[in-house]
Amino acid sequence: MQALRLVRLPWTKLRHSSRDLLAKRPTIHWLLSALVWLPLGLFVTDCIANVKSIRGRSMQPTLNPDDSQWRDVVLFNRFTVRILHKYNRGDIVALKSPVDSKLIVKRIIALEGDVVRTLPPYPDAEVRIPPGHAWVEGDEPFRTEDSNRFGPIPLGLVESKLSYIIWPLSRMGPLGQPVIVRPDARRGSPDWRKSQADLEREKWRSSRVTLAPESSSPSS
Amino acid sequence: MAIGLLTRLWSSIRNTAQNPKVLIQQLPYRGLQFANFLCALHLFADHVATISSVQGPSMIPTMANEGEIALELKWINVHKLARGDLITYASPLDPSRPVCKRVLGLPGDVVCVDPTGTYAPSTEHVVVPKNHLWVSGDNLAYSRDSRVYGPIPMGLVRGKLYARVWPLRDATVFPSNFDFID
């Protein structure tokens, strides 16, 4: 018992001195008590959603278009991918590159069972996507390192889905929506031309994919 | 001392039970605190270490078909994995399914695709590409591994099995079973 008391003595001293310090410095006390809630915040950024800025031009003009002076800040939705494991064609996702494990942002073009007509660097003209894999491509075919270089990727590499542009304010809005001709835009106006270009690109993308027989609806 | 602690805990519980008003006032805060605690546990299990049960015949004789529990380290450097390590990764065939296999080839190694000759002729050899691993089950007859889906990207790796903790009789730290032959 005596030995126990001897061991406890420095500990009690330390506790008392730290209590005095905290009483004297309310800022430190406030910071430490905020630190207790760190796990809750980390859990949210790890499993539910996260906000990051995008670097690079491989997703132009959807993200970081040339006429924007800012880097896009986007909401990364981790919940649908990590917990629900839901993947759709047309989703813009962040995945670990199979080449160097760095995080890259690409668009899912095709899922398992689909047949894709590939672009030049890929050796075969057509590929059937194996089960559990996806074909990902950047929106800007010239400046991107995507499945045309490294082939279909396992879906386990996908970390999060980009669901909402937060900054710049002029392009704020949900991502990965089906492309339509904007009814409010006047024919010939810049907005109209932009949406026409988006539509054209989308048509070109989907023309290269033959959907798997069991999932013939394009929205699946 | 332990008895003193217990009596103090008990009296505090009795006090709260006797004042339901205080209990109701504190309930949201206590609930948030509990959620915070659960989040901390989850983060620890996801990023530091956890115990996980291993099922399936693919790792016999290292792991039994069912009922064995292993200590899994999640805080690992995938670039420092060695040949012979047991790793867990998200299956390339089904992203929601974690699987456990043994690392056979590191980037740059030349491996024989299938020594048994069932999936490919036993003379075929490949080079493991950069940032990929060649994995294989210990029970080649009942295992879907790199012989089926090729080398796996390191981004899929989730953790490394370190030791068997259950059943207690067979508790061991997994040794590396790799030897070099001249």
Interface residues (C-beta under 8 A of the other chain):
Chain A: V36 W37 P39 L40 L42 F43 D46 C47 H85 L95 K96 S97 P98 V99 D100 S101 P130 P131 G132 H133 I153 P154 L155 G156 L157 V158
Chain B: L32 A35 N36 F37 C39 A40 H42 L43 D46 V78 Y89 A90 S91 P92 L93 D94 P95 S96 K130 N131 H132 Y149 I152 P153 M154 G155 L156
